[in-house]
Amino acid sequence: LPEESNKKHPFPCPTSYRTALTYYLDITNPPRTNVLYELAQYATDPGEQEHLRKMASSAAEGKALYLSWVVEARRNILAILQDMPSLHPPIDHLCELLPRLQARYYSIASSSKVHPNAIHICAVTVEYETKTGRLNKGVATNWLKSKVPDENRSKSLVPMYVRKSQFRLPFKPSTPVIMIGPGTGIAPFMGFIQERAWLKQQGKDVGETVLYYGCRHENEDYLYREELTRFHQDGLLTQLNVAFSRDQAEKVYVQHLLKKNKENVWKLLNEGNAHIYVCGDARNMARDVQNTFYEIVAEFGNMSQPEAVDYVKKLMTKGRYSLDVWS
């Protein structure tokens, strides 16, 4: 790619098409409808051309077709080219159409006070079979998984940067914290617990450190089990509440444990001025947890539902209810 193409290609130029497709362009996600519209002109088969144009249209039929054939089938650009043999777009135009590969953000699962020269992360590799029988893999975590030192112990380089986060511990160590994070949502809380343990070792007065963690099976995906048990036994973790959703007939989630301990939750919140932290799935868990707090506040604060909602929103405004969520 020539240098003068820099305006059209959001990556360093000059460069090769191989480099652009390997490191800079997103070729794993289903393409948007505007990309399909542009690609249609390069299909020599009238049926395939019509198929692409229909999916790119704003008609209800076209939207439904795009949803089923592209989104639900998880067809990326490679799959579309394979399933439409007559489609041969010029490589330069294809590179113009594809979006740039975005940075992946991970919650840091360690404290800089305890691990000043390292950053820990907690992540799950994604791998699944699509409706068309293809094997799709997640991009970043699978790549990280492959970056291990070789036999000669040479280091694997990973381009990264640290983004400043508002998701951090209260300024006063004596302030109680309630941490809620199922699955890999535990990540930032490992850093929080490490830091509170370090502060305690420095002779600081550390407030209650409460964790609500959830996973499917106790013996399969209970992350950091040994570390959390040790922190709890040492008294650094005041409460360790773990919900196993699939180990019994009736599913148990973190919000159920919050309801079970609602009096203690309200006491920490109302009398202790506790800070609440929620990390994990935004679609279901974070919403359900927030609704649970509405219920607890309404019951013990003698408030109506709208008043309870307003109370929780004010906690958010004051920085006492923080979210680190993804969908």
N, C-alpha and C positions, 0 to 999 in steps of 0.2 A: 504494500500500500504506500503510495507516494506521500511525501510530507505535506503537499498542498491539500490533501484530503482531510487534514486534521479537523476541520470544522464539522465534517460529516461523521467522522469516526471518533467516538469519545475514548480514544486510547492513544498512547504514544505512537507517532508516525515519524519516519517510515518504519513499517513492520511487515511481517509476513501474514498471510491469511491463516496459516496454521497457528501462529502465536495469538492472533486476535481471537480465533475460535476456541483455543485452549484456555486462555487466561482472562480474556476481557468480555466476551459476549455470552449472554445467557442462552444456552441451547438445550437446557433441560426442562424448562417450564413450558406449558402449553402457550403458543403464541396468541396474541390478541387478534381481534377481528380485523383491525386495520392492516395487519401483516398479511392475513389471508386474502384480503381484497387486492393488495399489491401483487401477491404471488399468482393470483388467478390468471393474469395476462400471459404467464409463462407455461401454462398447461396447454398442450396441443390437443388433448382429448376433450371434446366439447362437454362431455358428461362431467369430467373432473373439474373443468373450468366453471361450469354451472354450480357444482357442489360447493366450491370455494366461495363463489360470489353470493350464494344463498346464505351461507354461514356468516358472511360479512355484512349482510343486510340487517336493517332494523325491524324487519317484519317478525311477527311472533313465531312463524314457522322456522325462519332462519335462526332466531335466538335459541329455539328448542333444539335445532340440529347442531348448532355450535356447542351447546351445553352437553349433549349426549356424545357427539362424535369427537370433540376435542377435550373439553374439561373433564367430564366423568371418565372418559377412556384414558385420560392423562397422556394424550398424544403430544409429544414435543415436535420440534421442527424436523428432526431426523425421521421420526415415525411417520410424519405426514409425507415426506419425500419418498419414503419406502412404500407407503400405501397408495401413492399416486404416481405411477411409473412415468406418466407423460409430463410431469412437472419438473422443469429444468431451469430454475432461476439463475441468472448470472451471479457468480460469487460476490462481486462487488456490491450489487444491489441487495443481496441477502444480508451482507454485513451491515449495510445501512439500516435495514429494517429491524434487525435483532436488537433487543435492549441490552444495555450493559449489565454484566453480572454484578450484583450488589454485594456489599460487605455483609457478612453474617455476624450478628452480635451475640456474644455469650456472656452470661452473668459470671463474674469472677467468684470462684469457690474457695478463696483463701484470703487471709489477712496479710497486708503488706508489712504489718508489725511482726508477724510470726514468720512469714516467708518473703523477705525483702527482695530477693533475687529471682523469684519465680512467680508464675501466675498459674493457678489451677482452674480447670473448668470441669463441668459435669454435663455430659451430653449423651444423646442416644443416636446411634446410626440408623438411618431410615433405609429400608429395602423392602420392596413389595412388587407383586405381579399385577400388571394392569389387566383391564378387561380384554385386551387384544393379545394377552399372553406374553407381553414383554416384561423384562425385569428392570424396574426403575430404582435408582438409588439416590439418596440425598447427596448434595454436592459437598458442602464444607466439612462436615464431621467425618464422612467416609474418606475424604482426602487427608484430613488430619490423622485419621487412624493409620493411614499408610506411611505417614512421615515418622519413621522410627530410625534410630541410629543403625548404620549397617555394621558388618562384621569388623570393619576397621575403626568403629566407634566415631565415625565422622558425623558431624551434627546435621540435622535436618533443619533447613531454614523455613520459617513461616512468617510471611509478611503480616504485620498486625499493628494496631495502635490501641491505646487505652482511651476510652471515651469517659469524660467526667459524668458521674451519675448523681442524681438526687436521691437515689435509693441508698441511704447510709444511716448508720447508727445515730441516736440522739447525742447532742453535744455533751450532756451530763451522763456519765456512766451509771449513775444511781437511778436513772429513769428506767422503769420496767419496759420490756419489749415483748410483743406477742407476734411470733413469726408463723406464717401459714404458707406451706409450699409442698404440694404433692409432686411425686415424680422428680424430674430434674429441676423442679422449682425449689428444691432443697439447696441448690448451688450457692446463692448469695448468703444463705443462713449459715453455711459452714464457715464462711469468712467472718460473719458476725459473731458466731460462738467462739471461734478461735481468738478474735480480738477481745471479747469480754473476758475470756480466760486469761489472756495476756495482761489485761488491765487489773484483774484480780491479783495476779502474781506481782504486779507493781504496787500493791497495797491500796488500790482504789476501792471505793465503796461501789460495788456493782449491784444494780437492781435485779429484780426477777427476770429471768431469761426463759421464756416459754415457747415451746415449739409444737406446732400441729403439722404433722407430716402424713402423707398418704401414699400407698402403693397398692398393687393388686394382691400380691402374695408375699407373706412374711419370709418364706424360704427361697424366693426367686428374685425379687426386685426391690428388696429393702436396702436402698443405697446408704452407704456410710453407717451401716448397722453397728459395727464394733466401735467406731469413733463416737457415735451418739450415745451408746450405752456407757462408754467410759466417761464422757462429759457429764452424763446424768448421775452416775455413781459417785463422781468426784464433787458433785454439788454445783458444778459450773452451769449446768443446764437444770434450771429449777423444775421444769415440767417437761416430760417427753410424752406427747400424746400421738399415737400412731394408729391410723385407720387402714385396715386391710380390706379392700373392697370385694375381693373374690374368694376369701378364705371361709366364707359362710354363705348360707342360702340368701340372706338379706344383705344387700350391698351397704357398706359403711364408708362414708366419705368424711373429709375433714370438717365439713359444716355440721355433720351429726355430732362430732365430738365437741365442737364449739357450743352447740345447744345443750349437750350433756353437762358441760362445765360453765353454763351461762352465768351463774352467780359469781364465780371466780373471775370470769371475763369482765363482767360489769364492774366488779370491785377494782380490778387493775386499771380499767379504763376511766372510771369515775373518780376514785380516790387516789390512785397511783399515777394518774396522768400518763398512762402507758401509751407507747407508740405501736401502731399496728403495721405489719408488713405482709403483703400478699404477693407471691411469686408463682407464675405458672400459666396455665391455660386461661385465656381471657374469655373464651366463648361460653364456657359453662361454669368452671370452678370459681373464678373470680366473681362472677355475677351471683352465684349461689351463696358464696361467703358473705358478700355485701348484703344480700337479703337477710342472711342470718343475723348480721349485726343490726340491721333495722329492727328485727324482732326483739333482740336482746335489749336494745336501747329503749324501745317502746314499752316493753314489759317492766323493766327495772327503773326506768327513768320517768315512769308514769306519763308517757307522751303518746300522742296520736301518731298514726303512720306518717303523715306529712312532716310532723315535728321531728320524728326519729330520722327520717331521710335528710332533713335539714341539718340535724345534729351531726350525722356522719359526713355530710358534705363539708361542714365547717371543720371537722377533723382533717379532712383532705386539704383544705385551704391552709390550715395551720401547719401542715407537714406532719401530722400525727397519724395519718392513714396513707401509706405509700404503696404504689403498685409497680410491679415489674412483670408485665404480662405479655403474652404473645398468642397469636391465633394460628 
